[in-house]
Amino acid sequence: MSGSVLVTGGAGFIGSALAHRLVTAGYDVAVMDVLHPQVHTGHQAIDLPSSARLFTGDVTHAPDCDAVLRLFRPSQIVHLAAETGTAQSLSHATRHGSVNVVGTTQLLDALSRATHVPDQLVLASSRAVYGEGAWQSGAQIFYPRPRSHAQLQAGAWDPVGPTGDAAVPLPSCAGRTEPRPTNIYAATKLAQEHLLAAWAAAHDTSLSVLRLQNVYGPGQSLTNSYTGIVTLFARLAREQRPLEVYEDGQIVRDFVYIDDVVEALFATIDRPAVEPRLLDIGSGVPTTIHELAHNIATLCEAPEPTVVAKFRDGDVRAAKCDIEAAKAELEWRPTWALEKGLLALLDWIGEQHELPSGATDHGPR
Ligand SMILES: NC(=O)c1ccc[n+]([C@@H]2O[C@H](COP(=O)([O-])OP(=O)(O)OC[C@H]3O[C@@H](n4cnc5c(N)ncnc54)[C@H](O)[C@@H]3O)[C@@H](O)[C@H]2O)c1
């Protein structure tokens, strides 16, 4: 055996793919997951390796955390359990705060009660912590304020520089870009980072935080309309439904394929951190939402997407990242180009049983 890993939220999209990778490499894997009904609707079977132990439990519930640690003392914990709906978090702030923040503190308190210090804690954080990130206007680098509702309603999509001049977004990099969350989900992900950093330092254990860009691919919930713009577009385009692209279509995201993310997490686990790690994980390739929609519509021979001037409060204009630090530290690199990943996703969706439609949240996560 290579070691034992507890994956919280391990029945979800990223967790189940990671569980398979770990088991294949000889790790003893346990999963703690509440099987959230918004993610697990019953239409999609939970796909875990047969040797992985599934503990159905809630990270916000202390007795559940205690029960898991009584039965399984992991050498590493990968903390993925979370409420993940960015837009939803604005109106369900307590739910996001409870699961993402209190769920993390409950897990840590349970470790303290069990007097168990894992060799490494790994957190899947999010690019959302950067908010609008750093932008450049002329020679000046600045951090735009979150775009206001009035600004978005007026169709003033791009942040402008301090002197009112046009500006361009810079790739985020954990080593140099300040985190400035613009929505509740993002604020809770940043809180998770701080909580784990404090606990890991006090207990002399390793911590790796991976800030993931937009992950997509087979296994993502097909019925959770609050997450996964790629999956949502793919489903709609397969049904020949027109895709609506928000703002002016020029919102930028980095779409990273699930296998590339799993390999980054696996490398993190297989070579635990010596110093605390804070790394950006993405494809390293920025794509506009219009490009994404166009590519998916073309692959599905669906109608050309329409750009509608709708918007979501709390969405950021551009998210892209610099993956050089992750490549060097983890000896990892993404290998899935967007078109190849989209084809794999479309094939997988085709293999699933008929699903009810009714997705409503078209904005990018
Ligand atoms: N998918 C992305 O694009 C992306 C991007 C950045 C960060 N992340 C982070 O990666 C992690 C995993 O995301 P995912 O895409 O696999 O999401 P997911 O929704 O597919 O999986 C999350 C899992 O957590 C479980 N869960 C929710 N509340 C829980 C609770 N109270 N107790 C125990 N389990 C609970 C859910 O049942 C689900 O199985 C999350 O922490 C998310 O913030 C994901």
The ligand as an ORCA input file, in Angstrom:
! r2SCAN-3c Opt
* xyz 0 1
  N     -15.455     21.712    -10.576
  C     -14.814     22.884    -10.645
  O     -14.776     23.536    -11.690
  C     -14.084     23.409     -9.438
  C     -13.324     24.577     -9.583
  C     -12.658     25.072     -8.470
  C     -12.743     24.427     -7.262
  N     -13.499     23.311     -7.139
  C     -13.574     22.690     -5.811
  O     -13.372     21.292     -5.941
  C     -14.143     20.589     -4.969
  C     -14.939     19.479     -5.630
  O     -15.767     20.045     -6.625
  P     -16.619     19.164     -7.635
  O     -16.655     19.889     -8.914
  O     -16.175     17.736     -7.577
  O     -18.059     19.312     -6.984
  P     -19.215     18.235     -6.764
  O     -20.419     19.020     -6.380
  O     -19.307     17.301     -7.911
  O     -18.669     17.413     -5.512
  C     -18.767     17.912     -4.208
  C     -19.145     16.749     -3.328
  O     -19.226     17.244     -1.979
  C     -20.337     16.604     -1.369
  N     -20.792     17.434     -0.251
  C     -21.468     18.602     -0.302
  N     -21.743     19.019      0.935
  C     -21.210     18.104      1.795
  C     -21.194     17.975      3.204
  N     -21.786     18.858      3.995
  N     -20.562     16.894      3.740
  C     -19.970     15.960      2.955
  N     -20.000     16.017      1.599
  C     -20.602     17.085      1.031
  C     -21.383     16.499     -2.470
  O     -22.346     15.482     -2.193
  C     -20.506     16.148     -3.674
  O     -20.396     14.747     -3.862
  C     -14.993     21.637     -4.264
  O     -14.382     21.952     -3.039
  C     -14.950     22.838     -5.196
  O     -15.050     24.057     -4.475
  C     -14.167     22.776     -8.200
*
